[in-house]
Amino acid sequence: MRLGVCLSLSGRYARFGAMAAAGLRAWAGMRPDIELIVEDDRSEPQLVRAGLRRLATGCDLLLGPYSTVLTREACAVAAEDGLLLWNHGGAGDDVQGMSPGHMVSVLTPASRYTEPFIDWLSREPHRGPAAVLAVLRGRGQFGRQVVAGARSAAERLGLKAVLLGPEAAPRAPVEHPLRWDLLCAGSFEEDVEAVGWGRSLPWPPRSICAVAAGVREFGSAVGDPAGIQGLAQWSPGDAGTVDVGRSEAQFLRAYRTVAGGEPDYPAVQAAAAAELAVHCTAIAGSIDPASVWRTASRLRATTLFGAFAVDPFSGLQTGHRTVMVHWAEGQPAGPRRGALAAA
C-alpha cells in the first residue's frame, strides 16, 4: 500500500513539517507493508494543490500537510477531486468542517485548544476573583480561532478575559502584581516574542501559557523557559491504552532510531493519522473514499496519540483533547498540579 503526504520540508512551516516527516518515517519503518512517499510543498499553497494531485494518481492513501493554511488548500482539492484526505496538521475549525466526507481530522480543533489551561486556571486556589486573563492573539486565522475558543471557555468558567493585539503593541491589563495571567496564541515566532514581552514588564503575569511552548524548540527560542505553560496535542504517557496501531513505547524506540531524539506532537499526530488511515481502509475492505469515510466516522478508538472520534455531520474531531505541559529543567513535562508560581 502506498501512502502519500505533502509536507513542508522547506519554507515557513518547515520546522513542523520536518517533525511530521520524521514521525512518518519512524512509523513506516515499523510497517513493511507501507511505501511512504513525501512531497515537499515548500510551505506554498499552490504547491500543495499540485503535489496532492500528483500523489493521488499513484497512492492508495493521502495525508494532508502541516498548518491550517495549507490544509485549507488540500481540503479544497480533496472536495474538488473526490478524494479522502487524512488531516494531521490543520487544527482550524473551519478547515476541519470544510468538507465532511473528504477529510478525516485526528487533532483537536483550534476552538478547544486551550481548554486544559483554562480549566486548570479556573481551579487555581491562589487566583483571586479580580484576576484577569489577558489573551494575546497572533495575526493568523488559527490564532483567531484559538482565542475565540479560549474566551468562550473562560466565560463559561467565570474567568474575566481581555483581548490584546495583534493590531497594536500590547499593554499589561493591570498595574498590580499577582493580578493577571497571559495566554499567547499566534505563530511560533509570535508566541516567543509575546512571552518575552510579558516577562519584561514591571508587573509580569503570574502565569504565562503559549501554544508554541508545546514543542521542545520553544526552550531554545526563549532561552529560559522555566515556569512557562505550553499547549500540545500530545505529551508522553497521556494517550492511555492503545487499541489501534503501535504502542507509544514502540513508536518512541522507532523515532529515536530515525531522528536521534524525542518526538514532539507533530510527529506523533502524523504517525497516528497514517495508522488510522490504514486501519480504516482495512476495515472498509476498500480504498473507496466514501467507504473509508463511513468507517472512520463510526470508529471510536485510541492510538498512541490519544482518543479518536469524528463527528459524521460536522467533520470535527471530537474525541481528542490537547494537554497542558509545564516547562521545568529545560524540558516540557505533563500538567502541573498544585500552587501556581510566578512565571
VOBA-1610 file (N, C-alpha, C; in pm, whole numbers, padded with zeros to 5 digits, always signed):
BEGIN
Met+00084-00119+00000Met+00000+00000+00000Met+00088+00125+00000Arg+00052+00222-00082Arg+00130+00345-00094Arg+00057+00459-00023Leu+00131+00528+00064Leu+00076+00641+00139Leu+00152+00766+00101Gly+00080+00864+00050Gly+00142+00988+00006Gly+00107+01104+00096Val+00203+01196+00114Val+00181+01311+00200Val+00257+01432+00148Cys+00192+01548+00147Cys+00259+01675+00121Cys+00301+01734+00255Leu+00428+01767+00268Leu+00478+01827+00392Leu+00576+01939+00359Ser+00581+02037+00447Ser+00673+02149+00429Ser+00810+02111+00482Leu+00897+02068+00393Leu+01035+02038+00430Leu+01124+02160+00411Ser+01065+02265+00358Ser+01134+02393+00343Ser+01029+02504+00353Gly+01076+02626+00371Gly+00983+02738+00380Gly+00932+02763+00520Arg+00827+02843+00528Arg+00775+02895+00655Arg+00740+02787+00757Tyr+00684+02676+00712Tyr+00635+02574+00804Tyr+00731+02455+00818Ala+00855+02472+00773Ala+00949+02360+00771Ala+00978+02305+00910Arg+00978+02391+01012Arg+01005+02344+01149Arg+00912+02227+01184Phe+00784+02244+01157Phe+00688+02142+01196Phe+00670+02035+01088Gly+00689+02073+00963Gly+00682+01974+00857Gly+00789+01868+00871Ala+00909+01910+00912Ala+01018+01814+00932Ala+00987+01720+01048Met+00922+01772+01152Met+00883+01685+01264Met+00784+01579+01217Ala+00684+01622+01140Ala+00585+01527+01089Ala+00649+01422+00998Ala+00742+01465+00914Ala+00810+01372+00824Ala+00889+01268+00902Ala+00957+01310+01007Ala+01032+01216+01090Ala+00938+01117+01158Gly+00824+01165+01205Gly+00727+01075+01266Gly+00675+00972+01169Leu+00651+01013+01046Leu+00602+00919+00945Leu+00710+00820+00904Arg+00834+00864+00896Arg+00942+00770+00864Arg+00956+00665+00975Ala+00945+00709+01099Ala+00952+00615+01210Ala+00837+00515+01204Trp+00718+00564+01178Trp+00601+00476+01168Trp+00615+00379+01051Ala+00655+00430+00934Ala+00668+00345+00816Ala+00775+00239+00835Gly+00876+00269+00917Gly+00979+00170+00945Gly+00927+00049+01019Met+00814+00066+01087Met+00751-00047+01157Met+00643-00113+01072Arg+00622-00062+00951Arg+00517-00113+00862Arg+00577-00148+00727Pro+00637-00267+00714Pro+00697-00304+00586Pro+00597-00316+00472Asp+00468-00319+00505Asp+00365-00326+00402Asp+00330-00190+00343Ile+00393-00083+00396Ile+00361+00053+00352Ile+00479+00116+00281Glu+00453+00177+00166Glu+00552+00260+00098Glu+00514+00406+00121Leu+00602+00480+00186Leu+00577+00620+00218Leu+00637+00710+00110Ile+00556+00802+00059Ile+00601+00897-00043Ile+00574+01038+00008Val+00680+01118+00022Val+00669+01253+00077Val+00703+01355-00031Glu+00616+01453-00050Glu+00641+01565-00141Glu+00662+01692-00060Asp+00765+01767-00092Asp+00790+01895-00025Asp+00702+02002-00089Asp+00608+02056-00010Asp+00522+02162-00063Asp+00584+02301-00046Arg+00701+02306+00017Arg+00776+02430+00036Arg+00693+02540+00103Ser+00593+02498+00179Ser+00506+02590+00254Ser+00423+02679+00163Glu+00402+02637+00038Glu+00330+02717-00061Glu+00195+02652-00094Pro+00085+02724-00076Pro-00048+02666-00103Pro-00062+02609-00244Gln-00011+02677-00345Gln-00027+02628-00481Gln+00050+02498-00503Leu+00161+02482-00432Leu+00238+02358-00444Leu+00169+02243-00371Val+00093+02275-00266Val+00012+02172-00201Val-00089+02117-00300Arg-00156+02205-00370Arg-00256+02161-00469Arg-00193+02070-00575Ala-00084+02114-00632Ala-00019+02036-00738Ala+00037+01905-00683Gly+00101+01912-00567Gly+00160+01792-00509Gly+00057+01689-00471Leu-00053+01733-00414Leu-00157+01639-00373Leu-00218+01569-00494Arg-00236+01643-00600Arg-00293+01580-00721Arg-00195+01481-00782Arg-00066+01512-00776Arg+00033+01415-00825Arg+00029+01288-00741Leu+00027+01306-00609Leu+00025+01190-00520Leu-00100+01106-00540Ala-00212+01171-00565Ala-00339+01099-00579Ala-00339+01003-00696Thr-00256+01029-00798Thr-00254+00941-00914Thr-00185+00808-00887Gly-00101+00804-00781Gly-00026+00680-00758Gly-00029+00627-00617Cys-00110+00688-00529Cys-00113+00647-00389Cys-00251+00596-00349Asp-00253+00505-00255Asp-00379+00450-00204Asp-00438+00537-00094Leu-00351+00601-00016Leu-00393+00683+00097Leu-00323+00817+00090Leu-00391+00922+00136Leu-00336+01057+00129Leu-00343+01124+00265Leu-00231+01180+00308Leu-00227+01262+00428Leu-00207+01408+00388Gly-00266+01496+00466Gly-00255+01638+00437Gly-00126+01698+00487Pro-00107+01828+00463Pro+00014+01899+00505Pro+00005+01945+00649Tyr+00109+02014+00695Tyr+00106+02076+00827Tyr+00070+02223+00810Ser-00015+02273+00896Ser-00063+02412+00908Ser-00206+02421+00859Thr-00281+02506+00928Thr-00420+02529+00890Thr-00429+02591+00751Val-00338+02682+00720Val-00340+02750+00589Val-00326+02649+00476Leu-00227+02561+00485Leu-00203+02465+00378Leu-00309+02356+00375Thr-00358+02316+00491Thr-00462+02214+00495Thr-00590+02264+00430Arg-00617+02393+00442Arg-00735+02451+00376Arg-00727+02428+00225Glu-00609+02448+00168Glu-00591+02424+00024Glu-00607+02277-00010Ala-00548+02192+00074Ala-00555+02048+00048Ala-00698+01997+00056Cys-00774+02050+00150Cys-00913+02008+00164Cys-00995+02049+00042Ala-00967+02166-00011Ala-01038+02211-00131Ala-01012+02116-00247Val-00887+02071-00262Val-00854+01976-00367Val-00926+01844-00346Ala-00929+01796-00221Ala-00996+01670-00191Ala-01143+01676-00229Ala-01209+01787-00197Ala-01351+01801-00231Ala-01371+01811-00382Glu-01286+01887-00448Glu-01298+01905-00593Glu-01277+01775-00669Asp-01182+01694-00621Asp-01142+01574-00695Asp-01201+01445-00640Gly-01285+01455-00538Gly-01347+01335-00482Gly-01251+01246-00405Leu-01154+01306-00336Leu-01054+01232-00260Leu-01091+01228-00112Leu-01021+01143-00038Leu-01030+01143+00108Leu-00892+01175+00164Leu-00885+01279+00245Leu-00759+01327+00300Leu-00758+01307+00450Trp-00648+01255+00503Trp-00633+01239+00648Trp-00557+01360+00702Asn-00624+01434+00788Asn-00573+01562+00837Asn-00506+01548+00972His-00375+01568+00974His-00298+01564+01098His-00242+01700+01134Gly-00254+01800+01044Gly-00182+01925+01064Gly-00264+02051+01058Gly-00395+02041+01039Gly-00481+02159+01030Gly-00583+02160+01142Ala-00557+02240+01245Ala-00646+02241+01362Ala-00763+02337+01347Gly-00760+02427+01250Gly-00866+02526+01236Gly-01003+02462+01226Asp-01099+02511+01304Asp-01234+02456+01300Asp-01295+02467+01160Asp-01272+02580+01096Asp-01329+02599+00962Asp-01273+02498+00863Val-01147+02462+00880Val-01085+02364+00792Val-01139+02224+00819Gln-01144+02186+00945Gln-01194+02053+00978Gln-01338+02034+00932Gly-01415+02142+00929Gly-01554+02132+00889Gly-01581+02169+00744Met-01477+02189+00664Met-01494+02234+00525Met-01570+02135+00439Ser-01530+02010+00446Ser-01585+01910+00353Ser-01598+01774+00421Pro-01697+01758+00510Pro-01719+01625+00570Pro-01736+01521+00459Gly-01670+01409+00478Gly-01671+01307+00375Gly-01547+01308+00289His-01472+01418+00294His-01349+01428+00215His-01225+01449+00302Met-01243+01467+00432Met-01128+01485+00520Met-01159+01426+00657Val-01064+01348+00709Val-01073+01290+00843Val-00967+01357+00928Ser-01010+01428+01032Ser-00917+01502+01119Ser-00889+01423+01245Val-00763+01420+01286Val-00726+01345+01407Val-00692+01436+01524Leu-00673+01566+01501Leu-00625+01655+01607Leu-00737+01743+01661Thr-00719+01788+01784Thr-00817+01874+01850Thr-00835+02004+01773Pro-00959+02047+01749Pro-00982+02173+01678Pro-00931+02293+01756Ala-00902+02400+01683Ala-00844+02521+01744Ala-00931+02578+01854Ser-01063+02573+01839Ser-01152+02634+01938Ser-01145+02565+02073Arg-01094+02441+02077Arg-01083+02368+02203Arg-00937+02356+02248Tyr-00848+02423+02181Tyr-00704+02407+02205Tyr-00665+02442+02347Thr-00724+02547+02402Thr-00679+02599+02532Thr-00757+02543+02650Glu-00848+02451+02628Glu-00933+02402+02737Glu-00856+02354+02860Pro-00747+02277+02844Pro-00675+02232+02964Pro-00621+02347+03048Phe-00570+02451+02983Phe-00517+02565+03058Phe-00629+02643+03126Ile-00737+02668+03055Ile-00849+02743+03113Ile-00909+02665+03230Asp-00927+02535+03213Asp-00979+02451+03322Asp-00888+02459+03444Trp-00759+02446+03419Trp-00661+02447+03529Trp-00660+02582+03599Leu-00665+02689+03519Leu-00663+02823+03576Leu-00786+02847+03664Ser-00901+02795+03622Ser-01024+02817+03699Ser-01021+02746+03833Arg-00936+02644+03846Arg-00928+02568+03971Arg-00813+02614+04060Glu-00733+02707+04012Glu-00616+02753+04086Glu-00659+02824+04215Pro-00625+02769+04332Pro-00677+02824+04457Pro-00622+02961+04495His-00505+02998+04442His-00444+03125+04480His-00479+03238+04383Arg-00567+03210+04289Arg-00606+03311+04191Arg-00732+03382+04240Gly-00722+03510+04270Gly-00834+03586+04325Gly-00943+03613+04222Pro-01063+03647+04268Pro-01175+03672+04177Pro-01156+03793+04086Ala-01067+03884+04124Ala-01043+04004+04042Ala-00936+03981+03935Ala-00875+03864+03933Ala-00767+03837+03839Ala-00818+03842+03695Val-00729+03881+03605Val-00763+03897+03464Val-00678+03800+03381Leu-00741+03737+03283Leu-00668+03658+03185Leu-00653+03743+03059Ala-00530+03781+03028Ala-00503+03857+02905Ala-00471+03758+02794Val-00541+03770+02683Val-00525+03678+02571Val-00464+03755+02455Leu-00343+03717+02418Leu-00269+03787+02313Leu-00277+03706+02184Arg-00344+03760+02086Arg-00372+03688+01962Arg-00272+03723+01853Gly-00232+03620+01778Gly-00149+03641+01661Gly-00232+03687+01542Arg-00167+03698+01428Arg-00233+03756+01311Arg-00306+03654+01224Gly-00282+03527+01244Gly-00341+03427+01156Gly-00479+03380+01198Gln-00544+03308+01107Gln-00676+03254+01133Gln-00674+03153+01247Phe-00568+03073+01254Phe-00556+02975+01362Phe-00560+03045+01498Gly-00480+03151+01513Gly-00478+03224+01639Gly-00613+03283+01674Arg-00684+03335+01574Arg-00817+03391+01599Arg-00912+03285+01653Gln-00905+03165+01597Gln-00996+03059+01643Gln-00957+03007+01781Val-00828+02998+01807Val-00783+02958+01941Val-00831+03058+02045Val-00814+03186+02016Val-00853+03290+02110Val-01004+03293+02131Ala-01080+03279+02025Ala-01226+03277+02039Ala-01269+03163+02131Gly-01207+03047+02113Gly-01239+02934+02200Gly-01197+02957+02343Ala-01082+03021+02362Ala-01033+03049+02498Ala-01125+03145+02571Arg-01167+03249+02502Arg-01255+03347+02565Arg-01391+03286+02599Ser-01440+03201+02512Ser-01567+03133+02538Ser-01555+03040+02658Ala-01445+02964+02665Ala-01424+02873+02778Ala-01408+02950+02908Ala-01335+03063+02902Ala-01317+03145+03022Ala-01450+03199+03072Glu-01534+03244+02981Glu-01665+03297+03019Glu-01750+03190+03086Arg-01747+03069+03031Arg-01825+02959+03090Arg-01783+02931+03233Leu-01653+02948+03261Leu-01600+02915+03392Leu-01587+03037+03483Gly-01640+03149+03439Gly-01643+03267+03525Gly-01513+03343+03534Leu-01424+03327+03436Leu-01298+03400+03435Leu-01311+03525+03349Lys-01251+03634+03395Lys-01251+03757+03318Lys-01136+03752+03218Ala-01168+03763+03089Ala-01066+03758+02985Ala-01072+03884+02901Val-00955+03939+02870Val-00946+04057+02784Val-00853+04025+02667Leu-00884+04081+02551Leu-00807+04056+02430Leu-00701+04163+02411Leu-00579+04119+02379Leu-00469+04209+02346Leu-00422+04180+02204Gly-00387+04286+02128Gly-00328+04269+01996Gly-00425+04203+01899Pro-00375+04174+01775Pro-00237+04199+01731Pro-00217+04334+01663Glu-00324+04414+01653Glu-00316+04536+01572Glu-00221+04640+01630Ala-00211+04647+01762Ala-00126+04747+01826Ala-00037+04681+01930Ala+00066+04753+01972Ala+00154+04699+02076Ala+00073+04673+02202Pro+00084+04553+02260Pro+00003+04520+02378Pro+00046+04599+02500Arg-00049+04618+02590Arg-00023+04679+02720Arg-00074+04585+02827Ala-00005+04584+02939Ala-00049+04500+03050Ala-00189+04542+03094Pro-00279+04447+03119Pro-00416+04482+03154Pro-00430+04536+03296Val-00331+04515+03381Val-00337+04565+03518Val-00198+04615+03558Glu-00194+04702+03653Glu-00066+04754+03703Glu-00050+04714+03849His-00062+04587+03873His-00054+04538+04010His-00002+04395+04006Pro+00085+04356+04099Pro+00139+04220+04096Pro+00033+04115+04127Leu+00054+03995+04075Leu-00028+03878+04105Leu-00175+03899+04071Arg-00201+03977+03967Arg-00340+04003+03933Arg-00377+03958+03792Trp-00280+03910+03714Trp-00317+03871+03579Trp-00233+03755+03528Asp-00290+03687+03429Asp-00225+03575+03362Asp-00226+03604+03212Leu-00132+03543+03140Leu-00117+03570+02997Leu-00128+03442+02917Leu-00210+03446+02813Leu-00223+03336+02718Leu-00185+03388+02580Cys-00090+03321+02514Cys-00042+03363+02382Cys-00085+03262+02277Ala-00147+03310+02170Ala-00194+03220+02065Ala-00164+03282+01929Gly-00046+03252+01879Gly-00006+03303+01748Gly+00082+03202+01679Ser+00162+03248+01586Ser+00263+03161+01525Ser+00372+03133+01628Phe+00463+03042+01595Phe+00573+03011+01685Phe+00651+03138+01719Glu+00684+03214+01617Glu+00763+03336+01637Glu+00685+03440+01717Glu+00557+03454+01688Glu+00475+03550+01763Glu+00466+03513+01911Asp+00452+03384+01939Asp+00443+03342+02079Asp+00574+03365+02153Val+00685+03337+02088Val+00815+03361+02151Val+00831+03510+02184Glu+00793+03595+02091Glu+00800+03740+02115Glu+00707+03782+02228Ala+00587+03725+02231Ala+00489+03761+02334Ala+00536+03721+02473Val+00598+03605+02483Val+00650+03561+02613Val+00758+03657+02662Gly+00847+03698+02572Gly+00950+03794+02611Gly+00890+03926+02657Trp+00786+03971+02587Trp+00718+04095+02627Trp+00659+04082+02767Gly+00587+03973+02792Gly+00524+03956+02922Gly+00624+03952+03036Arg+00734+03885+03013Arg+00835+03873+03118Arg+00909+04004+03144Ser+00909+04093+03048Ser+00985+04218+03062Ser+00909+04327+03136Leu+00783+04305+03166Leu+00700+04409+03227Leu+00736+04430+03374Pro+00712+04551+03426Pro+00737+04576+03569Pro+00655+04483+03658Trp+00530+04458+03617Trp+00446+04362+03688Trp+00412+04249+03592Pro+00500+04151+03578Pro+00475+04043+03482Pro+00357+03957+03525Pro+00300+03882+03433Pro+00187+03796+03468Pro+00226+03687+03567Arg+00127+03643+03645Arg+00150+03532+03738Arg+00188+03405+03663Ser+00119+03381+03554Ser+00149+03264+03473Ser+00145+03304+03327Ile+00222+03233+03246Ile+00221+03252+03101Ile+00198+03117+03036Cys+00102+03112+02946Cys+00078+02992+02866Cys+00086+03029+02719Ala+00161+02951+02642Ala+00177+02978+02499Ala+00156+02851+02420Val+00085+02863+02309Val+00065+02748+02222Val+00200+02694+02176Ala+00292+02782+02142Ala+00424+02740+02092Ala+00505+02663+02194Ala+00474+02680+02322Ala+00550+02612+02427Ala+00519+02464+02436Gly+00438+02413+02344Gly+00409+02270+02340Gly+00514+02188+02269Val+00615+02253+02208Val+00722+02179+02141Val+00857+02215+02202Arg+00953+02124+02188Arg+01082+02138+02255Arg+01164+02256+02205Glu+01149+02292+02079Glu+01227+02403+02025Glu+01196+02535+02093Phe+01082+02542+02160Phe+01047+02664+02232Phe+01152+02697+02337Gly+01206+02595+02402Gly+01304+02617+02508Gly+01425+02694+02461Ser+01481+02654+02348Ser+01599+02725+02297Ser+01562+02861+02241Ala+01439+02875+02193Ala+01397+03003+02134Ala+01382+03113+02238Val+01336+03077+02359Val+01316+03180+02462Val+01433+03189+02560Gly+01525+03095+02553Gly+01641+03098+02642Gly+01616+03029+02774Asp+01526+03082+02853Asp+01492+03022+02982Asp+01342+03000+02988Pro+01296+02878+02958Pro+01151+02852+02954Pro+01091+02815+03089Ala+01170+02813+03194Ala+01122+02765+03324Ala+00995+02838+03367Gly+00895+02760+03407Gly+00771+02815+03458Gly+00665+02841+03353Ile+00701+02833+03225Ile+00604+02858+03119Ile+00513+02736+03101Gln+00387+02762+03074Gln+00294+02655+03039Gln+00287+02645+02887Gly+00268+02524+02837Gly+00251+02505+02694Gly+00127+02424+02665Leu+00082+02430+02542Leu-00033+02351+02497Leu+00013+02261+02384Ala-00017+02134+02395Ala+00030+02036+02298Ala-00083+01941+02261Gln-00074+01888+02142Gln-00172+01787+02101Gln-00139+01650+02161Trp-00018+01638+02215Trp+00024+01509+02273Trp+00138+01534+02370Ser+00142+01451+02474Ser+00255+01451+02568Ser+00280+01306+02607Pro+00404+01264+02627Pro+00433+01124+02659Pro+00352+01074+02778Gly+00296+00955+02762Gly+00221+00892+02870Gly+00078+00936+02881Asp+00032+01023+02790Asp-00102+01081+02804Asp-00210+01001+02732Ala-00173+00914+02638Ala-00272+00853+02548Ala-00363+00752+02616Gly-00312+00678+02714Gly-00390+00570+02773Gly-00366+00440+02699Thr-00461+00348+02709Thr-00447+00216+02648Thr-00473+00224+02498Val-00375+00183+02420Val-00384+00190+02274Val-00455+00067+02220Asp-00556+00089+02135Asp-00623-00026+02073Asp-00613-00026+01920Val-00550+00075+01863Val-00524+00078+01719Val-00378+00119+01698Gly-00302+00032+01632Gly-00165+00067+01598Gly-00064+00033+01705Arg+00057+00083+01682Arg+00169+00054+01771Arg+00154+00130+01903Ser+00220+00076+02005Ser+00219+00141+02136Ser+00311+00262+02134Glu+00296+00346+02236Glu+00384+00462+02248Glu+00529+00419+02261Ala+00555+00316+02341Ala+00692+00270+02361Ala+00754+00223+02230Gln+00678+00150+02149Gln+00729+00104+02021Gln+00760+00222+01928Phe+00670+00317+01925Phe+00692+00433+01838Phe+00812+00514+01884Leu+00825+00535+02013Leu+00937+00615+02064Leu+01071+00551+02029Arg+01079+00419+02039Arg+01203+00350+02001Arg+01233+00371+01853Ala+01130+00356+01771Ala+01149+00374+01627Ala+01187+00518+01594Tyr+01126+00612+01662Tyr+01154+00753+01635Tyr+01297+00789+01674Arg+01342+00740+01787Arg+01479+00768+01830Arg+01580+00715+01729Thr+01549+00602+01669Thr+01638+00545+01568Thr+01644+00634+01445Val+01529+00687+01405Val+01521+00770+01285Val+01575+00910+01308Ala+01536+00971+01421Ala+01562+01114+01443Ala+01669+01141+01547Gly+01706+01042+01626Gly+01809+01061+01726Gly+01767+01141+01847Gly+01638+01152+01872Gly+01589+01227+01987Gly+01444+01196+02015Glu+01382+01280+02097Glu+01243+01259+02136Glu+01149+01335+02042Pro+01031+01280+02016Pro+00938+01347+01925Pro+00857+01456+01993Asp+00817+01555+01915Asp+00714+01650+01956Asp+00583+01606+01893Tyr+00476+01671+01934Tyr+00345+01622+01893Tyr+00320+01622+01741Pro+00380+01711+01659Pro+00356+01699+01515Pro+00399+01564+01458Ala+00504+01505+01514Ala+00548+01373+01468Ala+00447+01266+01506Val+00395+01275+01626Val+00304+01171+01676Val+00169+01179+01607Gln+00119+01301+01585Gln-00012+01311+01523Gln-00008+01267+01376Ala+00104+01288+01310Ala+00117+01240+01172Ala+00119+01087+01168Ala+00195+01027+01259Ala+00200+00881+01265Ala+00064+00822+01299Ala-00009+00886+01390Ala-00142+00838+01426Ala-00238+00848+01309Ala-00231+00956+01233Ala-00317+00971+01116Ala-00290+00861+01015Ala-00163+00830+00993Ala-00128+00723+00900Ala-00180+00589+00948Glu-00163+00561+01077Glu-00211+00434+01132Glu-00362+00422+01121Leu-00433+00529+01151Leu-00579+00527+01141Leu-00625+00511+00996Ala-00553+00573+00904Ala-00588+00560+00762Ala-00577+00415+00717Val-00469+00349+00755Val-00451+00208+00718Val-00556+00121+00787His-00581+00148+00914His-00678+00070+00991His-00818+00081+00931Cys-00862+00201+00900Cys-00997+00220+00846Cys-01010+00161+00706Thr-00904+00170+00629Thr-00905+00110+00495Thr-00919-00041+00504Ala-00849-00101+00600Ala-00859-00246+00619Ala-01000-00287+00661Ile-01060-00211+00751Ile-01196-00243+00796Ile-01295-00225+00682Ala-01279-00118+00605Ala-01369-00092+00493Ala-01352-00194+00381Gly-01234-00255+00373Gly-01207-00352+00268Gly-01193-00288+00132Ser-01162-00158+00132Ser-01156-00083+00007Ser-01085+00049+00030Ile-01030+00106-00078Ile-00975+00242-00068Ile-01075+00345-00120Asp-01196+00302-00149Asp-01300+00394-00194Asp-01323+00502-00088Pro-01310+00629-00124Pro-01321+00736-00024Pro-01449+00733+00058Ala-01562+00707-00004Ala-01689+00706+00069Ala-01693+00593+00171Ser-01642+00477+00133Ser-01642+00362+00224Ser-01549+00386+00343Val-01431+00440+00315Val-01336+00466+00423Val-01388+00577+00515Trp-01450+00680+00459Trp-01509+00786+00542Trp-01616+00730+00636Arg-01704+00646+00583Arg-01808+00588+00669Arg-01746+00509+00784Thr-01643+00434+00753Thr-01574+00357+00857Thr-01511+00450+00960Ala-01442+00552+00913Ala-01373+00644+01004Ala-01472+00719+01093Ser-01584+00761+01037Ser-01681+00840+01114Ser-01753+00757+01218Arg-01749+00625+01205Arg-01812+00537+01304Arg-01712+00486+01408Leu-01584+00503+01380Leu-01480+00447+01466Leu-01464+00528+01595Arg-01453+00456+01705Arg-01416+00515+01834Arg-01296+00435+01883Ala-01180+00499+01889Ala-01057+00425+01915Ala-00957+00512+01989Thr-00848+00446+02033Thr-00737+00516+02096Thr-00607+00472+02029Thr-00532+00568+01980Thr-00399+00542+01926Thr-00295+00595+02024Leu-00169+00585+01990Leu-00064+00642+02075Leu-00079+00794+02087Phe-00158+00855+01999Phe-00184+00999+02002Phe-00299+01035+02095Gly-00380+00936+02131Gly-00494+00961+02218Gly-00624+00917+02155Ala-00734+00969+02207Ala-00867+00929+02162Ala-00898+00981+02022Phe-00979+00903+01950Phe-01020+00939+01814Phe-01170+00922+01800Ala-01237+01027+01755Ala-01379+01021+01720Ala-01410+01141+01632Val-01473+01117+01519Val-01506+01224+01425Val-01658+01239+01419Asp-01704+01362+01428Asp-01846+01389+01411Asp-01883+01369+01264Pro-01974+01276+01233Pro-02003+01247+01092Pro-02074+01359+01019Phe-02129+01455+01092Phe-02202+01565+01028Phe-02114+01688+01008Ser-02040+01726+01113Ser-01956+01846+01102Ser-01817+01816+01049Gly-01770+01693+01067Gly-01633+01658+01030Gly-01530+01691+01136Leu-01570+01755+01246Leu-01476+01793+01351Leu-01432+01673+01433Gln-01308+01677+01479Gln-01257+01578+01572Gln-01316+01608+01710Thr-01382+01510+01770Thr-01448+01531+01899Thr-01388+01448+02012Gly-01312+01345+01979Gly-01259+01257+02083Gly-01128+01305+02144His-01044+01363+02063His-00910+01401+02108His-00913+01530+02189Arg-00817+01542+02280Arg-00806+01662+02363Arg-00660+01702+02376Thr-00635+01830+02373Thr-00498+01879+02395Thr-00457+01858+02541Val-00328+01873+02566Val-00276+01861+02702Val-00195+01986+02734Met-00187+02017+02862Met-00105+02129+02907Met+00025+02074+02962Val+00135+02135+02922Val+00266+02095+02973Val+00327+02212+03049His+00420+02180+03135His+00487+02281+03218His+00638+02266+03199Trp+00704+02378+03173Trp+00848+02376+03150Trp+00924+02382+03282Ala+01012+02283+03300Ala+01098+02278+03418Ala+01226+02207+03378Glu+01339+02256+03424Glu+01469+02197+03397Glu+01493+02180+03247Gly+01446+02278+03171Gly+01472+02281+03028Gly+01389+02189+02944Gln+01286+02125+03003Gln+01204+02030+02930Gln+01056+02053+02959Pro+00969+02025+02859Pro+00826+02029+02886Pro+00781+01897+02947Ala+00708+01905+03057Ala+00658+01786+03124Ala+00506+01793+03130Gly+00444+01687+03182Gly+00299+01679+03189Gly+00239+01788+03274Pro+00105+01795+03279Pro+00036+01903+03350Pro+00082+01916+03493Arg+00107+02039+03533Arg+00148+02066+03670Arg+00026+02077+03760Arg+00034+02020+03875Arg-00072+02032+03974Arg-00023+02120+04089Gly-00114+02171+04168Gly-00075+02245+04287Gly-00062+02393+04265Ala+00013+02457+04353Ala+00020+02603+04356Ala+00084+02659+04231Leu+00044+02778+04197Leu+00094+02847+04080Leu+00204+02944+04119Ala+00321+02923+04063Ala+00432+03014+04091Ala+00436+03121+03984Ala+00502+03229+04014Ala+00515+03336+03915Ala+00596+03285+03797Ala+00549+03315+03676Ala+00620+03269+03558Ala+00735+03363+03525
//
